[in-house]
Structure formats: C-alpha cells, structure tokens
Amino acid sequence: MAGVTKHETTLADGRDLTYYDDANTTLPRERAADARHLDPRPVTATMRQDPLTGEWISIAASRQNRAFLPPAEQDPLAPATPHNPSEVPSNYDVAVFENRSPSFGPDLGVAELDGLALGRTSASFGRCEVVCFSPEHEGSFGTLSETRARTVIEAWADRTELLSALPGVQQVFPFENRGEAIGVTLRHPHGQIYAYPYVTPRTQRLIASIAEFGPGLFESILAFEQSSERVVLSGEHWTAFVPFAARWPLEVHMLPHRQIPDLSATTDAERTELAPLYLRLLRGLDALYDTPTPYIAAWHQAPVAVARDDIRLMLQVTSPRRAESKLKYLAGSESAMGAWIGDIPPERAADFIRQGIAKA
C-alpha cells in the first residue's frame, strides 16, 4: 500500500478499529488498548419497504443519540486523552472504525429483498465505518497533505476490498460530508463508508441506463466531456468535469481513463496521481469564496456482484452553494417529484471552478 502500514485492533465493545500509518509516519507501532466501559452495541436496525417505489428504508433510531457539534475538548474522533475518552485510544495518522450508531449492521447476513408487498421488513444488515482523516479537530480532505491524502486513498481501497467480501454486502460507498450546511454534526476531518445489503436505488437506475444505452456508457461520457468546455482538471489517469446535465450549482464528476469498478482496482500510478489532483479540486472549490464550500464527495462504485464490467468508478462532488451567501434548497419540484431545475449553466460553472482552482 505505497508504504502505508496498518494495525488492526478492537474497541471495548468489540467494534473493529484499524490504524493506517503514513509512509513517512513518526508514530510508534504500539497502540493503546481501549480502556472504556461501554454499553452493549445497539441492535441491528430494521428496514421497511416503500411499496410505491420498492425502495428499502432503514429505521435506525439509535442514530438520534449521536454527538452534535461538540467542543474540541470533547471531540469523539480525536485521539483519546484522560479528559476525553474518545473513540480512538491512540494517536494516529488515519483511523477507521465501526460506527457506534450504524444505519446498517452490526449484524451481517443475506437479506431477502426481492418482490413487492405491503408491510415488508428486513434486518438492516451491513456495516457503517467512520474514516478519520487526521487527528486534528477541524479540517476536511482538502486540508490534508499530499502524503496524508494518499494514506486515506489507500484506506478507502483497502476497506472497499474487505467490506465487499463480508456476507450479504452488495455495494460499498465511501463518502465525505463537509460543512454544517450539509448537515455535518462533527467538525473533525472525517468521512464514512457504508456497506449496503442491497444495490442502491441510484445504481439500479444507472444499470437500467446502461441496458438502454449499451455497455460503453462511461467510455462515451468520458470522451464527450473531454471534448467539451466543462473540463476543470485532467491528468494522465483522471479527468474532472462539470457534467452536461449538472443538478447542483457546484457539481464536479471525476472519472478514471480506463474501466475500473472500484477503488480497490486502481493501480499505484492511478492512486499517486489521484491524491494531488483531488486536493487541487477541493482546494479550488474552497477558493471560490472567502469561506469554505460545503459539499458531499461521493465515490460511486460498482456493486459487488453485478455490472462490474460496465459501471466505472466515479467521484461526484456536489455543493448547494449557488452564491457566496446563498444555498440551493430542494423545494417542491426536486424533493417531491425528482424533477430538477439547474440554477447555473454547467459551462459557466466550469469556468468559475477553473478560476477557483487557478486561485488556489
């Protein structure tokens, strides 16, 4: 893993914790044990089927108890101290652990989800993990060093491979929510990984589009966007662009130049280029205004068992920020009907983002 080393251990309640150390780390190999006395883990949530769409909704009541914007001295993702017995008992470069209040899991199993009926339920099998990008109290992926960014990418790739092999997991989704405007409840630089017991609705629609268009959909999209004025960054292995039919005021997609189903399938050269390229993109978005830009950074990956030769790994970064002090809220048309109305022409947005990247 490009010099990155990992150390696996468990927390006091049995949850998995993995440390990923930078290639140039100064940390010792020894890791402290979790000395806390914790309550038993919550029972696995229940999913309910919506008969109008066939989609499954996880009802995870334990999430109501999660921390909400605590002060730095009570940061649950910081390395533990005698006054702050946090989730991570030792100092770290990057740390990944099972979420204490998961939407999916902790139980694993194969959910029987085919069919449609009233009153259908199923256990919310799967796993939810927290990825701590840094021991610092504040920041985001874009504030990391290039070395640390590479460590996070290695962790994403490793977790994708490991989670994909768990019983019943159908799709793995790494993502970062950044900013209180998005709904972030912890300022600590971190992301999450969800391992779902089903193929997500968004991906099911993508599979239907591939069936209609043909297996070369992603190759065609990449060529179409590369020939447009919407490209904002490009390298030997990756191209980032504002999509032709962007929904959000700020929206950038990034595609690898070859067919790759997920992060675990990327090469050393692709990961080496991705770290600085992704940092340039996020820092460019932050340079657009005087304050940091809220966003969701979503790594769309192929499902574990279907369409892996057709669905290409894709990063989608979206922000509701439509002006320095204005946000786009999903009102009636978008929320109720899924009929989107764009606020800014994608070509103009691409030019604006390129200016931010140049400024950064």
C-alpha positions as CSV (number, residue, x, y, z in Angstrom):
1,M,0.0,0.0,0.0
2,A,2.6,2.6,-1.1
3,G,4.5,2.3,2.2
4,V,1.3,2.7,4.2
5,T,1.1,0.3,7.1
6,K,-2.0,-0.8,9.0
7,H,-2.6,-2.1,12.5
8,E,-5.9,-3.9,13.4
9,T,-7.4,-4.0,16.8
10,T,-10.8,-3.8,18.5
11,L,-12.6,-1.3,20.8
12,A,-14.0,-2.0,24.2
13,D,-17.4,-3.1,22.8
14,G,-15.9,-5.4,20.1
15,R,-16.0,-3.0,17.2
16,D,-13.2,-3.2,14.7
17,L,-10.6,-0.4,14.6
18,T,-7.8,-0.1,12.0
19,Y,-5.0,2.4,12.0
20,Y,-3.4,3.3,8.7
21,D,0.0,4.9,9.1
22,D,1.5,7.4,6.6
23,A,4.5,6.1,4.6
24,N,6.6,8.7,6.5
25,T,4.9,8.3,9.8
26,T,6.7,9.2,13.0
27,L,4.2,7.3,15.2
28,P,5.3,4.2,17.2
29,R,3.9,0.8,16.2
30,E,2.4,0.3,19.7
31,R,-1.3,1.2,20.1
32,A,-3.1,1.7,23.4
33,A,-6.0,-0.5,24.4
34,D,-9.5,1.0,24.7
35,A,-10.0,1.2,28.4
36,R,-13.5,2.5,28.4
37,H,-16.5,0.6,29.8
38,L,-19.1,0.9,27.0
39,D,-22.8,-0.1,26.8
40,P,-23.6,-3.0,24.6
41,R,-23.9,-2.2,20.9
42,P,-27.4,-1.3,19.6
43,V,-29.4,-4.0,18.0
44,T,-29.4,-4.0,14.2
45,A,-31.9,-1.6,12.8
46,T,-34.9,-2.7,10.7
47,M,-35.6,-1.8,7.0
48,R,-39.1,-1.2,5.7
49,Q,-40.1,-1.4,2.1
50,D,-41.8,1.5,0.4
51,P,-44.5,-0.2,-1.8
52,L,-44.7,2.9,-4.0
53,T,-41.1,2.6,-5.2
54,G,-39.9,-0.7,-4.0
55,E,-37.1,1.0,-2.1
56,W,-35.9,0.0,1.4
57,I,-35.8,2.5,4.2
58,S,-33.6,1.8,7.3
59,I,-35.2,2.9,10.6
60,A,-32.1,3.4,12.8
61,A,-33.4,5.1,16.0
62,S,-30.0,4.7,17.7
63,R,-28.6,7.5,15.5
64,Q,-30.7,10.0,17.5
65,N,-28.1,9.8,20.2
66,R,-25.0,10.7,18.2
67,A,-22.8,13.7,19.1
68,F,-23.8,17.1,17.7
69,L,-21.1,19.7,17.1
70,P,-19.2,19.1,20.4
71,P,-16.4,21.4,21.5
72,A,-12.8,20.5,20.6
73,E,-12.1,19.1,24.1
74,Q,-15.0,16.6,23.7
75,D,-14.2,15.6,20.1
76,P,-15.1,11.9,19.9
77,L,-12.8,11.4,16.8
78,A,-9.7,12.9,18.4
79,P,-7.0,10.7,20.0
80,A,-8.1,9.8,23.5
81,T,-6.9,11.7,26.5
82,P,-7.6,11.3,30.2
83,H,-10.2,14.0,29.9
84,N,-11.6,12.9,26.6
85,P,-12.1,9.1,26.4
86,S,-12.8,9.2,22.6
87,E,-13.4,6.5,20.0
88,V,-9.7,6.3,19.1
89,P,-7.5,5.3,22.0
90,S,-4.1,6.2,20.4
91,N,-2.7,9.0,18.3
92,Y,-3.0,8.2,14.6
93,D,-2.4,9.3,11.0
94,V,-5.7,7.8,9.7
95,A,-8.1,5.6,11.7
96,V,-11.1,3.6,10.6
97,F,-13.6,2.1,13.0
98,E,-17.1,0.7,13.0
99,N,-19.8,3.4,13.7
100,R,-21.2,3.2,17.2
101,S,-24.7,4.1,15.9
102,P,-24.8,2.5,12.5
103,S,-27.6,2.7,9.9
104,F,-26.6,-0.8,8.7
105,G,-25.3,-3.5,10.9
106,P,-23.7,-4.5,13.1
107,D,-25.2,-7.9,12.2
108,L,-24.2,-9.3,8.8
109,G,-26.4,-11.5,6.7
110,V,-28.2,-12.0,3.3
111,A,-31.4,-10.0,3.2
112,E,-34.2,-11.4,1.1
113,L,-35.4,-8.2,-0.6
114,D,-36.9,-9.3,-4.0
115,G,-40.5,-8.7,-4.6
116,L,-43.0,-6.0,-3.5
117,A,-45.7,-6.1,-0.8
118,L,-47.3,-4.1,2.0
119,G,-45.7,-4.3,5.4
120,R,-42.4,-5.9,4.4
121,T,-39.5,-5.7,6.8
122,S,-35.9,-7.0,6.9
123,A,-32.9,-6.6,9.2
124,S,-30.6,-3.7,8.1
125,F,-27.6,-5.9,7.6
126,G,-24.3,-4.4,6.6
127,R,-21.6,-2.2,8.1
128,C,-21.0,1.5,8.6
129,E,-17.5,2.8,9.2
130,V,-16.0,6.2,10.2
131,V,-12.8,7.2,8.4
132,C,-10.8,9.8,10.5
133,F,-8.6,11.7,8.0
134,S,-6.4,13.3,10.7
135,P,-6.1,13.7,14.5
136,E,-6.7,17.5,14.1
137,H,-10.0,18.8,15.5
138,E,-11.0,20.7,12.3
139,G,-10.5,20.4,8.6
140,S,-11.5,18.2,5.6
141,F,-9.9,16.1,2.9
142,G,-8.9,19.2,1.1
143,T,-6.8,20.4,4.1
144,L,-4.7,17.3,4.2
145,S,-1.1,17.0,3.0
146,E,-0.5,15.0,-0.2
147,T,1.1,12.2,1.8
148,R,-1.9,12.0,4.1
149,A,-4.4,12.2,1.2
150,R,-2.6,9.2,-0.3
151,T,-3.0,7.3,3.0
152,V,-6.7,8.0,3.0
153,I,-7.0,6.7,-0.6
154,E,-5.1,3.6,0.4
155,A,-7.5,3.1,3.3
156,W,-10.5,3.6,1.1
157,A,-9.2,1.0,-1.4
158,D,-8.4,-1.5,1.4
159,R,-11.8,-1.1,3.1
160,T,-13.6,-1.4,-0.2
161,E,-11.9,-4.8,-0.8
162,L,-12.5,-6.0,2.8
163,L,-16.1,-4.8,3.1
164,S,-17.0,-6.2,-0.3
165,A,-16.1,-9.7,1.0
166,L,-18.4,-9.5,4.0
167,P,-21.5,-11.8,3.9
168,G,-24.5,-10.1,2.3
169,V,-22.8,-6.9,1.3
170,Q,-23.9,-5.8,-2.1
171,Q,-22.3,-2.3,-2.6
172,V,-19.6,-0.2,-0.8
173,F,-19.9,3.6,-0.7
174,P,-17.1,5.9,0.7
175,F,-18.1,9.5,1.1
176,E,-17.3,12.8,2.9
177,N,-19.9,15.3,4.1
178,R,-18.3,18.7,4.6
179,G,-19.9,21.7,6.3
180,E,-22.8,22.4,8.6
181,A,-24.9,23.4,5.6
182,I,-24.8,19.8,4.5
183,G,-25.8,18.5,8.0
184,V,-22.4,17.6,9.4
185,T,-22.5,17.0,13.2
186,L,-18.8,16.8,13.8
187,R,-16.2,19.3,12.7
188,H,-13.4,16.7,12.8
189,P,-12.0,15.9,9.4
190,H,-13.6,12.6,8.6
191,G,-15.7,10.6,6.1
192,Q,-17.7,7.5,6.2
193,I,-18.1,4.2,4.4
194,Y,-21.4,2.4,4.0
195,A,-21.6,-1.3,3.1
196,Y,-25.2,-1.9,1.9
197,P,-27.2,-5.1,1.9
198,Y,-28.7,-4.1,-1.5
199,V,-27.7,-2.3,-4.7
200,T,-28.7,1.3,-4.1
201,P,-31.6,3.0,-5.9
202,R,-29.2,5.4,-7.7
203,T,-27.1,2.5,-9.0
204,Q,-30.2,0.5,-10.1
205,R,-31.2,3.4,-12.3
206,L,-27.7,3.5,-13.7
207,I,-27.8,-0.2,-14.5
208,A,-31.1,0.5,-16.4
209,S,-29.4,3.3,-18.3
210,I,-26.6,1.1,-19.3
211,A,-29.1,-1.5,-20.5
212,E,-30.7,1.1,-22.8
213,F,-27.5,2.9,-24.0
214,G,-25.1,0.0,-24.2
215,P,-22.1,-1.3,-22.3
216,G,-19.9,1.7,-23.4
217,L,-21.8,4.3,-21.5
218,F,-18.9,5.5,-19.3
219,E,-16.4,5.5,-22.1
220,S,-18.7,7.6,-24.2
221,I,-19.4,10.0,-21.3
222,L,-15.7,10.5,-20.7
223,A,-15.0,11.2,-24.4
224,F,-18.0,13.5,-24.7
225,E,-16.9,15.5,-21.6
226,Q,-13.2,15.6,-22.5
227,S,-14.1,17.3,-25.8
228,S,-16.2,20.0,-24.0
229,E,-15.5,23.3,-22.3
230,R,-16.6,21.7,-19.0
231,V,-13.3,20.0,-18.1
232,V,-11.8,21.6,-14.9
233,L,-8.8,19.3,-14.3
234,S,-7.1,16.5,-16.1
235,G,-4.1,14.2,-15.8
236,E,-2.7,11.1,-17.3
237,H,-5.2,8.8,-15.5
238,W,-8.2,11.0,-14.4
239,T,-10.4,13.8,-15.8
240,A,-12.7,16.1,-13.7
241,F,-15.5,17.9,-15.3
242,V,-18.8,19.7,-14.7
243,P,-21.4,17.2,-16.2
244,F,-23.5,18.3,-19.2
245,A,-26.7,17.9,-17.1
246,A,-25.5,19.2,-13.7
247,R,-28.2,19.3,-11.0
248,W,-26.3,21.3,-8.4
249,P,-24.9,24.9,-8.6
250,L,-21.4,23.4,-8.0
251,E,-21.1,19.8,-9.3
252,V,-17.9,18.1,-10.5
253,H,-17.5,14.5,-11.6
254,M,-14.2,12.7,-11.9
255,L,-13.6,9.6,-14.0
256,P,-10.6,7.3,-14.4
257,H,-9.4,6.9,-18.0
258,R,-9.9,3.1,-18.0
259,Q,-12.6,0.8,-16.8
260,I,-12.3,0.3,-13.1
261,P,-15.2,-0.9,-10.9
262,D,-14.0,0.4,-7.6
263,L,-11.1,2.0,-5.6
264,S,-9.6,-1.4,-4.8
265,A,-8.9,-2.0,-8.5
266,T,-6.9,1.2,-9.0
267,T,-3.2,0.9,-9.7
268,D,-0.3,2.5,-7.8
269,A,0.1,5.1,-10.6
270,E,-3.6,6.0,-10.5
271,R,-3.6,6.5,-6.7
272,T,-0.4,8.5,-6.9
273,E,-2.0,11.0,-9.4
274,L,-5.3,11.0,-7.6
275,A,-4.0,12.4,-4.3
276,P,-2.8,15.8,-5.6
277,L,-5.5,16.0,-8.3
278,Y,-8.3,15.6,-5.8
279,L,-6.6,18.0,-3.4
280,R,-6.4,20.6,-6.2
281,L,-10.1,20.2,-7.0
282,L,-11.3,20.6,-3.4
283,R,-9.0,23.5,-2.7
284,G,-10.3,25.1,-5.8
285,L,-13.8,24.8,-4.6
286,D,-12.8,26.4,-1.3
287,A,-11.1,29.3,-3.1
288,L,-14.3,30.3,-4.9
289,Y,-15.5,32.4,-1.9
290,D,-14.0,33.7,1.3
291,T,-15.4,30.9,3.4
292,P,-15.1,27.1,2.9
293,T,-17.5,25.5,0.5
294,P,-19.9,22.8,1.9
295,Y,-20.1,19.7,-0.2
296,I,-20.8,16.0,-0.5
297,A,-18.0,14.0,-2.0
298,A,-19.4,10.6,-3.1
299,W,-17.3,7.7,-4.6
300,H,-19.8,5.8,-6.7
301,Q,-18.5,2.2,-7.1
302,A,-19.8,-0.8,-9.0
303,P,-21.9,-3.3,-6.9
304,V,-20.1,-6.3,-5.5
305,A,-21.6,-8.9,-7.8
306,V,-23.3,-7.2,-10.8
307,A,-22.3,-4.8,-13.7
308,R,-18.7,-4.7,-12.7
309,D,-17.5,-4.7,-16.3
310,D,-19.9,-1.8,-17.2
311,I,-20.0,0.5,-14.2
312,R,-16.9,2.7,-13.8
313,L,-15.7,4.2,-10.6
314,M,-16.8,7.8,-10.4
315,L,-16.3,10.6,-7.9
316,Q,-19.2,13.1,-7.7
317,V,-18.7,16.3,-5.7
318,T,-21.8,18.4,-5.2
319,S,-22.5,21.6,-3.3
320,P,-25.7,23.5,-2.8
321,R,-23.8,26.8,-2.8
322,R,-25.2,29.0,-5.6
323,A,-23.7,32.3,-4.4
324,E,-21.4,33.4,-1.6
325,S,-24.3,33.7,0.9
326,K,-27.0,31.7,-0.8
327,L,-27.7,27.9,-0.9
328,K,-29.9,25.9,-3.1
329,Y,-32.7,24.2,-1.1
330,L,-34.5,21.3,-2.6
331,A,-38.1,22.6,-2.8
332,G,-41.2,21.1,-4.3
333,S,-40.1,20.1,-7.8
334,E,-36.8,18.5,-6.7
335,S,-37.9,17.0,-3.4
336,A,-41.4,15.8,-4.3
337,M,-41.1,14.9,-7.9
338,G,-37.4,14.4,-8.5
339,A,-37.7,17.0,-11.4
340,W,-34.5,19.1,-11.1
341,I,-34.1,22.7,-12.1
342,G,-30.5,23.9,-12.5
343,D,-29.6,27.4,-11.3
344,I,-26.3,27.9,-13.2
345,P,-25.4,26.8,-16.8
346,P,-22.8,24.0,-16.4
347,E,-20.4,25.7,-18.8
348,R,-20.4,28.9,-16.7
349,A,-20.0,26.8,-13.5
350,A,-17.0,25.0,-15.1
351,D,-15.3,28.4,-15.9
352,F,-16.0,29.6,-12.3
353,I,-14.5,26.4,-10.8
354,R,-11.4,26.6,-13.1
355,Q,-10.9,30.2,-11.7
356,G,-11.0,28.8,-8.2
357,I,-8.5,26.1,-9.0
358,A,-6.1,28.6,-10.5
359,K,-6.6,30.9,-7.5
360,A,-5.9,28.0,-5.1
